[in-house]
Amino acid sequence: MSKSIITIVSVVAVVLGSVFAYSFLNKGQEDTKLDLISLNEIDNTASFLWLDKKQGETTFYVSGIEMEISSSNDNPYFEIIFIIKDIENNSYSSSGFSFSSNIGSFSENTNTLRVFYNDLGENNELEIKLKVNTDVVDEGNYFLDVHLNEGAFDLAEINNGEEIRLELPVNEKPALLKIWLNIFIVILLSSSVVWFLLLKKMYYPAFSKKGRLNISEPEDSTIFIKKNARKLIIGNKIQEKENFFTKLFCGKIQYELVSSNHSILITPYRDWKTKKIRYRLICKDESRLSTVSAESHMQHLDEYTIKTNDESLLFQYFNIKHF
């Protein structure tokens, strides 16, 4: 299947999905014949490590309230019931939804608000605040229908006589500390991948062609160059500090003939002309190279004589990949 066909199919699927979702939401609204008003999202913050969970809240208003007292009751009341429904227009448990109002009071553990005439006073508007416990309530969109439950009073009008339906999005976002920690982990992992796959090879090239040193003096022996080591140190005069992190991020160091007083260092390096890894031999302190190669790198079957005031080391470098 060509890229153009895949693109067309993807666009059609997105359009059809959008139309279906729009029709689905409108169907729920049409069934109830209520105006749809959006609330600010409930954005809770999840707990993380030592940080406690935080509950956000949203505020809405029920306005246009006019109460008329009767001769038989000088302090009548009315009740408003907040009915919660899911996105499919099914009734949803009010457990986990916590309401509060600036006037009146909610019955304990219910979503019914009772307001007395004396409490209302000169006001004609109620301020309702809502919190949602996302430990109990799933994230997603909900409907909040505002119904009037008449009490001992004559109600003239509420919200200009229109029934109210509120749309309530409920979300739980991770703690800011968790977000930054995840960003740090992503950066750290990305940096590690870049370091191990690219930069480490540039700054700390390792032995990749192996090879060996065939020693004939002071006695016959062989030193095998270890693959992936970043240095080969012969003798006990050169000491470099190593720990877990230097071995992991830079590479291991191979030590040989540690009882010798030599200071010999063999290191790999990248020849930028040939793009190959070559090996370079360096003598330090009292160690002196008696045989000087015309090349800057070690070559197959090269012989080397290295002396100090009281020691002599003679070996032949063997590596058929370094002709």
HUNORZI-V955214 format. One record per residue. N is the residue number from 0. RES is the residue in one letter. OMEGA is omega in whole degrees, 0 to 359 (none if undefined). Layout:
<<N:RES:OMEGA> <N:RES:OMEGA>>
This chain:
<<0:M:183> <1:S:180> <2:K:182> <3:S:179> <4:I:178> <5:I:179> <6:T:180> <7:I:180> <8:V:180> <9:S:180> <10:V:179> <11:V:180> <12:A:179> <13:V:180> <14:V:180> <15:L:178> <16:G:179> <17:S:179> <18:V:180> <19:F:180> <20:A:179> <21:Y:179> <22:S:181> <23:F:179> <24:L:181> <25:N:179> <26:K:178> <27:G:180> <28:Q:183> <29:E:181> <30:D:185> <31:T:179> <32:K:177> <33:L:175> <34:D:181> <35:L:179> <36:I:182> <37:S:173> <38:L:170> <39:N:182> <40:E:169> <41:I:180> <42:D:175> <43:N:177> <44:T:183> <45:A:176> <46:S:180> <47:F:181> <48:L:183> <49:W:181> <50:L:179> <51:D:177> <52:K:178> <53:K:179> <54:Q:174> <55:G:179> <56:E:175> <57:T:184> <58:T:173> <59:F:187> <60:Y:170> <61:V:189> <62:S:177> <63:G:183> <64:I:175> <65:E:180> <66:M:177> <67:E:180> <68:I:178> <69:S:181> <70:S:182> <71:S:183> <72:N:181> <73:D:177> <74:N:180> <75:P:179> <76:Y:169> <77:F:180> <78:E:173> <79:I:179> <80:I:177> <81:F:183> <82:I:184> <83:I:177> <84:K:178> <85:D:186> <86:I:178> <87:E:176> <88:N:175> <89:N:178> <90:S:183> <91:Y:181> <92:S:179> <93:S:177> <94:S:183> <95:G:176> <96:F:184> <97:S:182> <98:F:171> <99:S:184> <100:S:178> <101:N:179> <102:I:181> <103:G:182> <104:S:177> <105:F:174> <106:S:185> <107:E:178> <108:N:177> <109:T:178> <110:N:179> <111:T:180> <112:L:176> <113:R:181> <114:V:177> <115:F:181> <116:Y:181> <117:N:178> <118:D:183> <119:L:178> <120:G:182> <121:E:184> <122:N:172> <123:N:183> <124:E:177> <125:L:174> <126:E:182> <127:I:175> <128:K:185> <129:L:172> <130:K:181> <131:V:178> <132:N:183> <133:T:168> <134:D:181> <135:V:185> <136:V:177> <137:D:175> <138:E:179> <139:G:181> <140:N:180> <141:Y:173> <142:F:178> <143:L:180> <144:D:180> <145:V:182> <146:H:179> <147:L:175> <148:N:188> <149:E:177> <150:G:182> <151:A:182> <152:F:173> <153:D:182> <154:L:179> <155:A:185> <156:E:173> <157:I:181> <158:N:179> <159:N:175> <160:G:181> <161:E:175> <162:E:187> <163:I:169> <164:R:180> <165:L:176> <166:E:187> <167:L:173> <168:P:180> <169:V:181> <170:N:171> <171:E:182> <172:K:178> <173:P:178> <174:A:181> <175:L:178> <176:L:179> <177:K:179> <178:I:180> <179:W:178> <180:L:178> <181:N:177> <182:I:179> <183:F:180> <184:I:179> <185:V:179> <186:I:180> <187:L:180> <188:L:179> <189:S:179> <190:S:179> <191:S:179> <192:V:179> <193:V:181> <194:W:186> <195:F:182> <196:L:186> <197:L:190> <198:L:182> <199:K:180> <200:K:180> <201:M:185> <202:Y:182> <203:Y:178> <204:P:183> <205:A:175> <206:F:181> <207:S:182> <208:K:181> <209:K:185> <210:G:179> <211:R:176> <212:L:178> <213:N:186> <214:I:177> <215:S:179> <216:E:16> <217:P:175> <218:E:183> <219:D:177> <220:S:182> <221:T:173> <222:I:178> <223:F:179> <224:I:184> <225:K:176> <226:K:178> <227:N:171> <228:A:182> <229:R:177> <230:K:169> <231:L:181> <232:I:178> <233:I:181> <234:G:185> <235:N:184> <236:K:178> <237:I:179> <238:Q:176> <239:E:181> <240:K:178> <241:E:172> <242:N:183> <243:F:185> <244:F:178> <245:T:177> <246:K:182> <247:L:188> <248:F:181> <249:C:182> <250:G:182> <251:K:176> <252:I:179> <253:Q:179> <254:Y:178> <255:E:179> <256:L:186> <257:V:177> <258:S:181> <259:S:178> <260:N:180> <261:H:175> <262:S:186> <263:I:183> <264:L:174> <265:I:183> <266:T:173> <267:P:175> <268:Y:181> <269:R:175> <270:D:187> <271:W:178> <272:K:182> <273:T:183> <274:K:181> <275:K:176> <276:I:176> <277:R:178> <278:Y:180> <279:R:179> <280:L:181> <281:I:176> <282:C:181> <283:K:176> <284:D:186> <285:E:181> <286:S:182> <287:R:180> <288:L:183> <289:S:180> <290:T:183> <291:V:179> <292:S:178> <293:A:180> <294:E:178> <295:S:181> <296:H:180> <297:M:180> <298:Q:181> <299:H:177> <300:L:172> <301:D:177> <302:E:184> <303:Y:175> <304:T:183> <305:I:185> <306:K:166> <307:T:179> <308:N:184> <309:D:181> <310:E:177> <311:S:180> <312:L:180> <313:L:179> <314:F:176> <315:Q:180> <316:Y:183> <317:F:176> <318:N:187> <319:I:180> <320:K:179> <321:H:175> <322:F:none>>
